[in-house]
Amino acid sequence: MTAATPPDSPVPPSGPSARDPGTLLLLVRHGETPTTGTVLPGRAPGLHLSDRGRAQAEQVAERLEGLSVDALYSSPLERACETTEPTSARTGLAVTQDDGLLECDFGEWTGAAIADLAALPEWQTVQHSPSTFRFPNGESFTEMQERIVAAIGALCAAHSGGVVVCFSHADPIKAAVAHTLGTPLDLFQRIVISPGSVSAISFVDGQAPAVLMVNSTSEPLSELRGP
Ligand SMILES: O=C(O)[C@@H](CO)OP(=O)(O)O
């Protein structure tokens, strides 16, 4: 037999819009570059945003209007840092570079044409069994996932209860979203993260993290914090 709930008992919080808004993490993929989709740029220096990529960066800043942002972090690579610039200008917040948000270290595959890589037998492993794959003289997908998950965990802990915006890269963001959803790393290629897109994760004490948005390129972001 279960005791009746007293009529004045508080209603338990049921999600991020309840009394405790928790910590809101926004993961932004950098805007397009001249080689996005054709070359695996990895950590090679000197790759900058295209005109379209700069427009996508502006759009991210516009979409953040109305959201009270506490901190901005970025992968140190140029294409990520350039994507932060309109948001930094609009919010007045400085950007802190964080190696935990870096692109995967693709090792000897860095700078290769994706069409050439797709012809290799190893490409099938990258697509279908990524948890077993290490890039030649580079990082494994498992290491990349552990790195990004640790990085965003530390940043959210440092800004508990706040809104944290992190600018990163496709594969690390896919791996972070997969981890939050409980999706096996071997299925993480099913998640699409487009240039200039925003994905949102909410962390509320005592609750499982909640994925609020994935690969969004148009929805207003202020509504993520409720009315
Ligand atoms: O080359 C790509 O498709 C992705 C992989 O993560 O890299 P980036 O997001 O840096 O463009």
The ligand as a Gaussian input file, in Angstrom:
#p B3LYP/6-31G(d) Opt

LIG

0 1
 O       36.233000      17.208000     -42.134000
 C       35.144000      17.023000     -41.581000
 O       34.133000      16.627000     -42.182000
 C       35.004000      17.274000     -40.110000
 C       35.314000      16.026000     -39.324000
 O       35.166000      16.285000     -37.953000
 O       35.875000      18.285000     -39.728000
 P       35.462000      19.810000     -39.473000
 O       34.255000      19.868000     -38.589000
 O       36.676000      20.409000     -38.823000
 O       35.159000      20.385000     -40.826000

